[in-house]
């Protein structure tokens, strides 16, 4: 099945609220736990979260790594507003800040000691821009962890995954999940992207029937 692009930005308020209200706690905590497992020695520094969404992962990361500070980047204005309020309620505004900006337009190089990203790559028309910015943004020797959806072999398989994991969810969330699966990348495509960007030190792991993870140290 060929990739079918979906909109790059999530800016509809109803869409943002549905996404924020959904229970991604297992996936988000698993992402943070995986970072800790991959990089047990990382205990402090500036962490860049590309495509930070409603702020749940930055909060979980800040609690798991008390010595870090986090900059979350997201191009969606309603998503950033929601993230800022969520972080304020969590009492972590002194350690987590947000920038409403497309990651492609981030200025500077070697500005972060680590970088994380969950569910951004499938929104990007040209994924090579993402891997380029990721490598540019972190200091040499920095850990990075990226997770995203895995494109199924057919629309029918995509619908089956939607039915399996979002039964009873709002229609808008089910629709977005289906579209995101069609817009995601396969393991071979991710491998080709990493090879083209000379990032073959990063390792790909298929962690379940709908997610891939790329992690490692960028030099």
C-alpha positions, 0 to 999 in steps of 0.5 A: 500500500502506498503512503497517503499523506494527511494534514501536517498540522493538527489545528482543529479545536475538536480534533485537538480536544479529542486527542488530548482526552484520549488515553495514551498513558500506556504508550506515552509512559512506555516511550519514557520508560524505553528512553530510560532503558536505552540511556540509563546514564542520561540524568540531566541536560536540555531535552528537545521534544519535536512534535510535543502535542498536548504535553503529556510526554514532557511531563512524564519525562520531567518527572522521570529525569528530575535533572533535565529541562525540556523544550517542546516544539509543536506547530499547532497553536491549540495544541501548544495552548493545551500543553502550556495549561497542562504543564502549569497544572502539573507545576512544571512550568519552570522546567518545561517550555513550549515553542509554537513553531514548525520543526523545519524552521527551528534555528540553531545547531547543537542546542540540545543534550537529547531529543525525543519525538513521538508521532510526528514523522507520519505528519511530515511530507518529506521525512528527510527534513525531520532526520536532518533537523534531529541530527542538527539540533543535538550535540554530538554524542546525544541520545535520541529516541523517535517513535511513530506508527507503522504503515499496514499492508492494506487499508483493510489491515489499517481499519482492523487495527483501528477497530482493535485499539479504538473501539468505542472511541470518538469518531474523530479519533478513529478517523484520525488514527486510520488516516495516520496509519495510511500516512505512516512509514514501513520499516524498510522506508525508515531504514532507507531514510536513516541510510540516506541521512547517514544515521545507520548507527540508530537502531530500528525496533518494531515494538508491536503491530502498529509502532516502530522505534528508532533510538541511539546516539547521534555523533 
